Amino acid sequence: MDPQIIARPDHTVSRKQISPSAIKVLYGLKDVGYTAYLAGGGVRDILL
């Protein structure tokens, strides 16, 4: 199953709400050629 990607204008999650460590990991993976997503409980908690 492909991940459901919600475009930035269609959600209320801001990078300011995400742990700097999580952002660092996501960009670190991207920089070496991987695709990474923020998903699961972390996203749920931000949305609630």
PQR file with spaces between the fields and no chain letter, atoms N, CA, C, O and H, PARSE charges and radii, in Angstrom:
ATOM       1  N    MET     1       0.848   -1.174    0.000 -0.4000 1.5000
ATOM       2  CA   MET     1       0.000    0.000    0.000 -0.0000 2.0000
ATOM       3  C    MET     1       0.896    1.242    0.000  0.5500 1.7000
ATOM       4  O    MET     1       1.835    1.327    0.792 -0.5500 1.4000
ATOM       5  N    ASP     2       0.622    2.174   -0.855 -0.4000 1.5000
ATOM       6  CA   ASP     2       1.371    3.424   -0.905 -0.0000 2.0000
ATOM       7  C    ASP     2       0.935    4.343    0.235  0.5500 1.7000
ATOM       8  O    ASP     2      -0.231    4.330    0.630 -0.5500 1.4000
ATOM       9  H    ASP     2      -0.140    2.105   -1.499  0.4000 1.0000
ATOM      10  N    PRO     3       1.854    5.133    0.761 -0.5600 1.5000
ATOM      11  CA   PRO     3       1.480    6.060    1.836  0.2800 2.0000
ATOM      12  C    PRO     3       0.537    7.139    1.320  0.5500 1.7000
ATOM      13  O    PRO     3       0.601    7.535    0.156 -0.5500 1.4000
ATOM      14  N    GLN     4      -0.333    7.603    2.199 -0.4000 1.5000
ATOM      15  CA   GLN     4      -1.209    8.720    1.852 -0.0000 2.0000
ATOM      16  C    GLN     4      -0.459    9.995    2.194  0.5500 1.7000
ATOM      17  O    GLN     4      -0.197   10.263    3.367 -0.5500 1.4000
ATOM      18  H    GLN     4      -0.385    7.281    3.144  0.4000 1.0000
ATOM      19  N    ILE     5      -0.114   10.776    1.198 -0.4000 1.5000
ATOM      20  CA   ILE     5       0.625   12.016    1.395 -0.0000 2.0000
ATOM      21  C    ILE     5      -0.361   13.176    1.282  0.5500 1.7000
ATOM      22  O    ILE     5      -1.026   13.345    0.260 -0.5500 1.4000
ATOM      23  H    ILE     5      -0.326   10.558    0.245  0.4000 1.0000
ATOM      24  N    ILE     6      -0.446   13.967    2.345 -0.4000 1.5000
ATOM      25  CA   ILE     6      -1.370   15.098    2.371 -0.0000 2.0000
ATOM      26  C    ILE     6      -0.566   16.367    2.107  0.5500 1.7000
ATOM      27  O    ILE     6       0.374   16.677    2.839 -0.5500 1.4000
ATOM      28  H    ILE     6       0.094   13.830    3.176  0.4000 1.0000
ATOM      29  N    ALA     7      -0.933   17.085    1.079 -0.4000 1.5000
ATOM      30  CA   ALA     7      -0.215   18.298    0.680 -0.0000 2.0000
ATOM      31  C    ALA     7      -0.245   19.350    1.788  0.5500 1.7000
ATOM      32  O    ALA     7      -1.204   19.424    2.556 -0.5500 1.4000
ATOM      33  H    ALA     7      -1.697   16.833    0.484  0.4000 1.0000
ATOM      34  N    ARG     8       0.797   20.149    1.865 -0.4000 1.5000
ATOM      35  CA   ARG     8       0.920   21.160    2.921 -0.0000 2.0000
ATOM      36  C    ARG     8      -0.314   22.052    3.067  0.5500 1.7000
ATOM      37  O    ARG     8      -0.732   22.303    4.197 -0.5500 1.4000
ATOM      38  H    ARG     8       1.576   20.089    1.241  0.4000 1.0000
ATOM      39  N    PRO     9      -0.915   22.540    1.984 -0.5600 1.5000
ATOM      40  CA   PRO     9      -2.100   23.399    2.157  0.2800 2.0000
ATOM      41  C    PRO     9      -3.320   22.665    2.743  0.5500 1.7000
ATOM      42  O    PRO     9      -4.286   23.300    3.166 -0.5500 1.4000
ATOM      43  N    ASP    10      -3.267   21.329    2.765 -0.4000 1.5000
ATOM      44  CA   ASP    10      -4.423   20.542    3.192 -0.0000 2.0000
ATOM      45  C    ASP    10      -4.330   20.006    4.616  0.5500 1.7000
ATOM      46  O    ASP    10      -5.166   19.201    5.026 -0.5500 1.4000
ATOM      47  H    ASP    10      -2.482   20.812    2.422  0.4000 1.0000
ATOM      48  N    HIS    11      -3.326   20.442    5.375 -0.4000 1.5000
ATOM      49  CA   HIS    11      -3.236   20.019    6.778 -0.0000 2.0000
ATOM      50  C    HIS    11      -2.709   21.180    7.635  0.5500 1.7000
ATOM      51  O    HIS    11      -2.253   22.200    7.119 -0.5500 1.4000
ATOM      52  H    HIS    11      -2.647   21.096    5.042  0.4000 1.0000
ATOM      53  N    THR    12      -2.786   20.992    8.950 -0.4000 1.5000
ATOM      54  CA   THR    12      -2.410   22.069    9.871 -0.0000 2.0000
ATOM      55  C    THR    12      -1.094   21.809   10.604  0.5500 1.7000
ATOM      56  O    THR    12      -0.740   22.558   11.515 -0.5500 1.4000
ATOM      57  H    THR    12      -3.156   20.163    9.369  0.4000 1.0000
ATOM      58  N    VAL    13      -0.371   20.767   10.224 -0.4000 1.5000
ATOM      59  CA   VAL    13       0.881   20.437   10.899 -0.0000 2.0000
ATOM      60  C    VAL    13       1.976   21.389   10.432  0.5500 1.7000
ATOM      61  O    VAL    13       2.183   21.579    9.234 -0.5500 1.4000
ATOM      62  H    VAL    13      -0.658   20.158    9.485  0.4000 1.0000
ATOM      63  N    SER    14       2.669   21.980   11.394 -0.4000 1.5000
ATOM      64  CA   SER    14       3.772   22.896   11.110 -0.0000 2.0000
ATOM      65  C    SER    14       5.080   22.238   11.550  0.5500 1.7000
ATOM      66  O    SER    14       5.095   21.456   12.501 -0.5500 1.4000
ATOM      67  H    SER    14       2.500   21.826   12.367  0.4000 1.0000
ATOM      68  N    ARG    15       6.176   22.556   10.860 -0.4000 1.5000
ATOM      69  CA   ARG    15       7.486   22.034   11.278 -0.0000 2.0000
ATOM      70  C    ARG    15       7.810   22.457   12.707  0.5500 1.7000
ATOM      71  O    ARG    15       8.546   21.760   13.405 -0.5500 1.4000
ATOM      72  H    ARG    15       6.164   23.191   10.089  0.4000 1.0000
ATOM      73  N    LYS    16       7.275   23.577   13.144 -0.4000 1.5000
ATOM      74  CA   LYS    16       7.518   24.064   14.508 -0.0000 2.0000
ATOM      75  C    LYS    16       6.949   23.107   15.565  0.5500 1.7000
ATOM      76  O    LYS    16       7.391   23.122   16.714 -0.5500 1.4000
ATOM      77  H    LYS    16       6.677   24.143   12.576  0.4000 1.0000
ATOM      78  N    GLN    17       5.976   22.279   15.182 -0.4000 1.5000
ATOM      79  CA   GLN    17       5.347   21.340   16.100 -0.0000 2.0000
ATOM      80  C    GLN    17       6.086   20.005   16.155  0.5500 1.7000
ATOM      81  O    GLN    17       5.789   19.173   17.014 -0.5500 1.4000
ATOM      82  H    GLN    17       5.617   22.267   14.248  0.4000 1.0000
ATOM      83  N    ILE    18       7.030   19.791   15.265 -0.4000 1.5000
ATOM      84  CA   ILE    18       7.743   18.519   15.160 -0.0000 2.0000
ATOM      85  C    ILE    18       9.081   18.635   15.873  0.5500 1.7000
ATOM      86  O    ILE    18       9.769   19.649   15.761 -0.5500 1.4000
ATOM      87  H    ILE    18       7.270   20.466   14.568  0.4000 1.0000
ATOM      88  N    SER    19       9.440   17.608   16.594 -0.4000 1.5000
ATOM      89  CA   SER    19      10.715   17.575   17.308 -0.0000 2.0000
ATOM      90  C    SER    19      11.878   17.886   16.369  0.5500 1.7000
ATOM      91  O    SER    19      11.953   17.329   15.273 -0.5500 1.4000
ATOM      92  H    SER    19       8.881   16.783   16.686  0.4000 1.0000
ATOM      93  N    PRO    20      12.780   18.766   16.786 -0.5600 1.5000
ATOM      94  CA   PRO    20      13.962   19.047   15.958  0.2800 2.0000
ATOM      95  C    PRO    20      14.765   17.780   15.641  0.5500 1.7000
ATOM      96  O    PRO    20      15.361   17.674   14.570 -0.5500 1.4000
ATOM      97  N    SER    21      14.779   16.828   16.569 -0.4000 1.5000
ATOM      98  CA   SER    21      15.488   15.564   16.327 -0.0000 2.0000
ATOM      99  C    SER    21      14.828   14.772   15.205  0.5500 1.7000
ATOM     100  O    SER    21      15.514   14.181   14.370 -0.5500 1.4000
ATOM     101  H    SER    21      14.294   16.914   17.439  0.4000 1.0000
ATOM     102  N    ALA    22      13.496   14.759   15.187 -0.4000 1.5000
ATOM     103  CA   ALA    22      12.778   14.051   14.123 -0.0000 2.0000
ATOM     104  C    ALA    22      13.036   14.708   12.775  0.5500 1.7000
ATOM     105  O    ALA    22      13.240   14.020   11.775 -0.5500 1.4000
ATOM     106  H    ALA    22      12.939   15.239   15.865  0.4000 1.0000
ATOM     107  N    ILE    23      13.029   16.030   12.744 -0.4000 1.5000
ATOM     108  CA   ILE    23      13.322   16.762   11.502 -0.0000 2.0000
ATOM     109  C    ILE    23      14.732   16.427   11.017  0.5500 1.7000
ATOM     110  O    ILE    23      14.953   16.214    9.825 -0.5500 1.4000
ATOM     111  H    ILE    23      12.863   16.590   13.556  0.4000 1.0000
ATOM     112  N    LYS    24      15.683   16.383   11.953 -0.4000 1.5000
ATOM     113  CA   LYS    24      17.073   16.070   11.606 -0.0000 2.0000
ATOM     114  C    LYS    24      17.175   14.682   10.978  0.5500 1.7000
ATOM     115  O    LYS    24      17.874   14.499    9.981 -0.5500 1.4000
ATOM     116  H    LYS    24      15.503   16.556   12.922  0.4000 1.0000
ATOM     117  N    VAL    25      16.481   13.707   11.558 -0.4000 1.5000
ATOM     118  CA   VAL    25      16.500   12.347   11.011 -0.0000 2.0000
ATOM     119  C    VAL    25      15.877   12.325    9.618  0.5500 1.7000
ATOM     120  O    VAL    25      16.440   11.728    8.700 -0.5500 1.4000
ATOM     121  H    VAL    25      15.913   13.855   12.367  0.4000 1.0000
ATOM     122  N    LEU    26      14.722   12.966    9.449 -0.4000 1.5000
ATOM     123  CA   LEU    26      14.044   12.976    8.144 -0.0000 2.0000
ATOM     124  C    LEU    26      14.934   13.582    7.061  0.5500 1.7000
ATOM     125  O    LEU    26      15.061   13.021    5.974 -0.5500 1.4000
ATOM     126  H    LEU    26      14.264   13.451   10.195  0.4000 1.0000
ATOM     127  N    TYR    27      15.544   14.722    7.356 -0.4000 1.5000
ATOM     128  CA   TYR    27      16.419   15.360    6.362 -0.0000 2.0000
ATOM     129  C    TYR    27      17.710   14.579    6.153  0.5500 1.7000
ATOM     130  O    TYR    27      18.234   14.526    5.040 -0.5500 1.4000
ATOM     131  H    TYR    27      15.441   15.178    8.240  0.4000 1.0000
ATOM     132  N    GLY    28      18.225   13.971    7.224 -0.4000 1.5000
ATOM     133  CA   GLY    28      19.420   13.139    7.088 -0.0000 2.0000
ATOM     134  C    GLY    28      19.188   11.969    6.146  0.5500 1.7000
ATOM     135  O    GLY    28      20.034   11.666    5.305 -0.5500 1.4000
ATOM     136  H    GLY    28      17.799   14.014    8.128  0.4000 1.0000
ATOM     137  N    LEU    29      18.047   11.315    6.287 -0.4000 1.5000
ATOM     138  CA   LEU    29      17.695   10.211    5.384 -0.0000 2.0000
ATOM     139  C    LEU    29      17.523   10.709    3.955  0.5500 1.7000
ATOM     140  O    LEU    29      17.996   10.081    3.008 -0.5500 1.4000
ATOM     141  H    LEU    29      17.359   11.562    6.970  0.4000 1.0000
ATOM     142  N    LYS    30      16.842   11.844    3.805 -0.4000 1.5000
ATOM     143  CA   LYS    30      16.641   12.425    2.474 -0.0000 2.0000
ATOM     144  C    LYS    30      17.975   12.749    1.808  0.5500 1.7000
ATOM     145  O    LYS    30      18.151   12.508    0.614 -0.5500 1.4000
ATOM     146  H    LYS    30      16.457   12.354    4.574  0.4000 1.0000
ATOM     147  N    ASP    31      18.907   13.292    2.575 -0.4000 1.5000
ATOM     148  CA   ASP    31      20.198   13.713    2.037 -0.0000 2.0000
ATOM     149  C    ASP    31      21.029   12.552    1.492  0.5500 1.7000
ATOM     150  O    ASP    31      21.876   12.752    0.621 -0.5500 1.4000
ATOM     151  H    ASP    31      18.764   13.488    3.545  0.4000 1.0000
ATOM     152  N    VAL    32      20.792   11.341    1.999 -0.4000 1.5000
ATOM     153  CA   VAL    32      21.543   10.185    1.498 -0.0000 2.0000
ATOM     154  C    VAL    32      20.717    9.307    0.558  0.5500 1.7000
ATOM     155  O    VAL    32      21.082    8.167    0.273 -0.5500 1.4000
ATOM     156  H    VAL    32      20.104   11.179    2.706  0.4000 1.0000
ATOM     157  N    GLY    33      19.589    9.866    0.079 -0.4000 1.5000
ATOM     158  CA   GLY    33      18.838    9.196   -0.975 -0.0000 2.0000
ATOM     159  C    GLY    33      17.619    8.394   -0.571  0.5500 1.7000
ATOM     160  O    GLY    33      16.991    7.761   -1.420 -0.5500 1.4000
ATOM     161  H    GLY    33      19.293   10.792    0.312  0.4000 1.0000
ATOM     162  N    TYR    34      17.268    8.407    0.707 -0.4000 1.5000
ATOM     163  CA   TYR    34      16.079    7.678    1.146 -0.0000 2.0000
ATOM     164  C    TYR    34      14.852    8.583    1.106  0.5500 1.7000
ATOM     165  O    TYR    34      14.964    9.808    1.065 -0.5500 1.4000
ATOM     166  H    TYR    34      17.778    8.921    1.396  0.4000 1.0000
ATOM     167  N    THR    35      13.698    7.961    1.120 -0.4000 1.5000
ATOM     168  CA   THR    35      12.441    8.680    1.279 -0.0000 2.0000
ATOM     169  C    THR    35      11.932    8.377    2.687  0.5500 1.7000
ATOM     170  O    THR    35      11.818    7.210    3.061 -0.5500 1.4000
ATOM     171  H    THR    35      13.607    6.966    1.154  0.4000 1.0000
ATOM     172  N    ALA    36      11.629    9.396    3.461 -0.4000 1.5000
ATOM     173  CA   ALA    36      11.173    9.207    4.837 -0.0000 2.0000
ATOM     174  C    ALA    36       9.903   10.015    5.066  0.5500 1.7000
ATOM     175  O    ALA    36       9.702   11.075    4.472 -0.5500 1.4000
ATOM     176  H    ALA    36      11.722   10.344    3.158  0.4000 1.0000
ATOM     177  N    TYR    37       9.064    9.495    5.931 -0.4000 1.5000
ATOM     178  CA   TYR    37       7.790   10.140    6.235 -0.0000 2.0000
ATOM     179  C    TYR    37       7.608   10.239    7.738  0.5500 1.7000
ATOM     180  O    TYR    37       8.034    9.352    8.478 -0.5500 1.4000
ATOM     181  H    TYR    37       9.228    8.634    6.414  0.4000 1.0000
ATOM     182  N    LEU    38       6.988   11.292    8.185 -0.4000 1.5000
ATOM     183  CA   LEU    38       6.550   11.401    9.568 -0.0000 2.0000
ATOM     184  C    LEU    38       5.157   10.770    9.610  0.5500 1.7000
ATOM     185  O    LEU    38       4.255   11.175    8.876 -0.5500 1.4000
ATOM     186  H    LEU    38       6.642   12.012    7.585  0.4000 1.0000
ATOM     187  N    ALA    39       5.002    9.785   10.471 -0.4000 1.5000
ATOM     188  CA   ALA    39       3.736    9.033   10.466 -0.0000 2.0000
ATOM     189  C    ALA    39       3.389    8.525   11.865  0.5500 1.7000
ATOM     190  O    ALA    39       4.197    8.608   12.791 -0.5500 1.4000
ATOM     191  H    ALA    39       5.734    9.457   11.067  0.4000 1.0000
ATOM     192  N    GLY    40       2.205    8.014   11.994 -0.4000 1.5000
ATOM     193  CA   GLY    40       1.801    7.324   13.208 -0.0000 2.0000
ATOM     194  C    GLY    40       1.397    8.237   14.346  0.5500 1.7000
ATOM     195  O    GLY    40       0.791    9.290   14.150 -0.5500 1.4000
ATOM     196  H    GLY    40       1.550    7.946   11.242  0.4000 1.0000
ATOM     197  N    GLY    41       1.758    7.791   15.562 -0.4000 1.5000
ATOM     198  CA   GLY    41       1.341    8.487   16.776 -0.0000 2.0000
ATOM     199  C    GLY    41       1.817    9.917   16.868  0.5500 1.7000
ATOM     200  O    GLY    41       1.120   10.777   17.407 -0.5500 1.4000
ATOM     201  H    GLY    41       2.250    6.935   15.721  0.4000 1.0000
ATOM     202  N    GLY    42       3.012   10.178   16.341 -0.4000 1.5000
ATOM     203  CA   GLY    42       3.523   11.546   16.367 -0.0000 2.0000
ATOM     204  C    GLY    42       2.629   12.501   15.608  0.5500 1.7000
ATOM     205  O    GLY    42       2.347   13.605   16.075 -0.5500 1.4000
ATOM     206  H    GLY    42       3.579    9.479   15.903  0.4000 1.0000
ATOM     207  N    VAL    43       2.189   12.083   14.454 -0.4000 1.5000
ATOM     208  CA   VAL    43       1.275   12.908   13.661 -0.0000 2.0000
ATOM     209  C    VAL    43      -0.080   13.008   14.350  0.5500 1.7000
ATOM     210  O    VAL    43      -0.676   14.084   14.407 -0.5500 1.4000
ATOM     211  H    VAL    43       2.417   11.186   14.075  0.4000 1.0000
ATOM     212  N    ARG    44      -0.559   11.896   14.866 -0.4000 1.5000
ATOM     213  CA   ARG    44      -1.849   11.901   15.577 -0.0000 2.0000
ATOM     214  C    ARG    44      -1.821   12.891   16.732  0.5500 1.7000
ATOM     215  O    ARG    44      -2.757   13.672   16.904 -0.5500 1.4000
ATOM     216  H    ARG    44      -0.075   11.022   14.820  0.4000 1.0000
ATOM     217  N    ASP    45      -0.747   12.863   17.527 -0.4000 1.5000
ATOM     218  CA   ASP    45      -0.659   13.745   18.683 -0.0000 2.0000
ATOM     219  C    ASP    45      -0.647   15.212   18.277  0.5500 1.7000
ATOM     220  O    ASP    45      -1.271   16.044   18.935 -0.5500 1.4000
ATOM     221  H    ASP    45       0.013   12.228   17.387  0.4000 1.0000
ATOM     222  N    ILE    46       0.059   15.534   17.199 -0.4000 1.5000
ATOM     223  CA   ILE    46       0.078   16.915   16.721 -0.0000 2.0000
ATOM     224  C    ILE    46      -1.322   17.352   16.261  0.5500 1.7000
ATOM     225  O    ILE    46      -1.750   18.470   16.546 -0.5500 1.4000
ATOM     226  H    ILE    46       0.566   14.859   16.665  0.4000 1.0000
ATOM     227  N    LEU    47      -2.018   16.481   15.563 -0.4000 1.5000
ATOM     228  CA   LEU    47      -3.338   16.812   15.053 -0.0000 2.0000
ATOM     229  C    LEU    47      -4.380   16.961   16.147  0.5500 1.7000
ATOM     230  O    LEU    47      -5.331   17.733   16.017 -0.5500 1.4000
ATOM     231  H    LEU    47      -1.671   15.572   15.332  0.4000 1.0000
ATOM     232  N    LEU    48      -4.191   16.214   17.226 -0.4000 1.5000
ATOM     233  CA   LEU    48      -5.160   16.313   18.337 -0.0000 2.0000
ATOM     234  C    LEU    48      -4.885   17.521   19.171  0.5500 1.7000
ATOM     235  O    LEU    48      -5.591   17.771   20.147 -0.5500 1.4000
ATOM     236  H    LEU    48      -3.419   15.587   17.332  0.4000 1.0000
